[in-house]
Amino acid sequence: MEHYDITIHEARALLGSRQISATELTESVLGRINSVEPQVQAYVTLTEDVAREAAAAADQALAAGATASLTGVPMQIKDVMSTKGIRTTCSSRMLENFVPLYDATVVERLYAQGPVLMGKGNMDEFAMGSSTENSAFHPTHNPWGLDRVPGGSSGGSAAAVAAGECLFALGSDTGGSIRQPAALCGVTGLKPTYGLVSRFGLVAFASSLDQIGPLTKDVEDSALVLNAIAGHDPRDSTSIPGERPDYTKALTGDIKGLRLGIPKEYFGDDLDPAVDAALRQGIKTLEDAGATVEECSLPLTSYALAVYYIIAPSECSTNLSRFDGVKYGFSAGDAATAWETQERTRALGFGPEVKRRIMLGTYALSAGYYDAYYLKALKVRTLIKQEFDEAFQRFDALITPTTPTTAFRIGEKANDPVSMYKSDVLTIPVNIVGIPCISVPCGFSEGLPIGMQVMGKALSEETILNIAYTYQQATDWHAKRPSGLG
Amino acid sequence: MPLTREEVVNLAAIYHIQLSEEEVARMQDEMANILEQFESLSQLDTDGVEPTSHAVPLATVMRKDEPVPSYPHDAVMGNAPDTEGEFFQVRTVLED
């Protein structure tokens, strides 16, 4: 196996015993990026110089006996998180040349563990999309089928991990933007509980839904990265106070007696039969490992999509009103008045999907429609939350497919917003109720990966990580790597 | 039913975003298609249900009112599209 294909925990063993150096590992990943990036296009910005410097520093630290958990490990950060001195674009013309003055808290926390930044990940503009086709710069291609989307909005992150262009990546998940691309690219993606990880320095899309999490090659790596990024942050007022546990300690491989619910609404008519079959097999594997399995019902599931596509655009329309062409970012130079500058800046700086959501949000929040749309959505959110609360009184976790189908073709849904929105139907409820959820690879159909979600109640990361870990101990879907690249 | 041209133009004006005629026409249809998907919510009885704005209960967070160093002025202004001296520069706000 090539160095770029290894996991973080494998790299730690090899680096710690000095069988490879951080520089060798980084050069292996840089070489991989050189050969596959023209096909995959997972990055917006590459930071080779930063990476080589960090690798050299990591080698010095290792020689001095460094024990930080990610020393010398190559990573990618989705381009929605601020990196001091490194441009942070959100894959938007609006921020094409924006260079932050500070690091996001997650970036600070990661740097404290000594990893090597390879660059910033491509994404749907301002994290709005499910295919990474909404990047203002270029689409990203799925490493398992280059004519397929990698999912979105963290498509560059998932594709980079799958293709060996980094050992792990950080993504953000507002309606499935970590888990859906993880499923479509055959990697492991974790959306933590809302508030577990600081969002300071994350460019806001929908503030009551956004959460940062890792995309990795397996669950053990997911726990390692979560250890690094989770923690209370006084700079994020939604950050949950208190200490975080060591998540790697939860990975016992013992799930005997755990009660797993299988909500039947996630296995509806729109589910691809191959996805259904892979999930049934996955559930059987968990049952064989000692969990008890029982079908259950979450009748409000089908309403979650409408709730999401009211709340998220409403919040985004207020968050994105900060882009006025005055303080930072793009500014239209051809306007006669200040108001016209703002109108022209947004006209030229935002892409079609961002404009669509701004307009929807403005509609849902406007006088006369507020009660019928926004307030109604918040009330249904309460009902959906009650439904999950009740389910978690009976079950330790819920098991569902991550996506209704495998990766669709680039261009297939690009001109049909409603059809694109529906590809998020199985990931969205988790964000609405703020609970943690992990997607792990559980099979293939015609060479394309399938993902399985494990959902738990708020702050039950240890439980869902252990279930997913136990699953990966019994299967090898997560160990498969795409061939034929480069 | 598509939104009227006037509705879309009015929303764009509220948000201070310029849309081309082509964008307005497309938005009339697309927004109507999306709004149609929202109609299902009206089937649910939500009388007496409290709205949830955040899934995780949040209290107002207070911090000590202590001065901390800010970012250097010229570094902050370095990201501004147009400046004059220490200030952001904008086009005419009030016309004669």
Interface residues (C-beta under 8 A of the other chain):
Chain A: F98 V99 L101 Y102 T193 Y194 G195 S208 P234 S237 T238 I240 L300 S302 Y303 L305 A306 V307 Y309 I310 S317 S321 G325 V326 K327 Y328 G329 F330 S331 G333 A335 A336 T337 A338 W339 E340 T341 Q342 E343 R344 R346 A347 F350 P352 K355 R356 I358 M359 L360 T362 Y363 S366 A372 Y373 L375 K376 A377 L378 K379 V380 R381 T382 L383 K385 P417 V418 Y421 I432 V433 G434 I435 A458
Chain B: V8 L11 A12 I14 Y15 H16 I17 Q18 L19 S20 E23 M27 E30 M31 N33 I34 L35 Q37 F38 S40 L41 S42 L44 T46 V49 E50 P51 T52 S53 H54 A55 V56 L58 V61 R63 Y71 A75 V76 G78 N79 A80 P81 D82 F88 V90 R91 T92 V93 E95
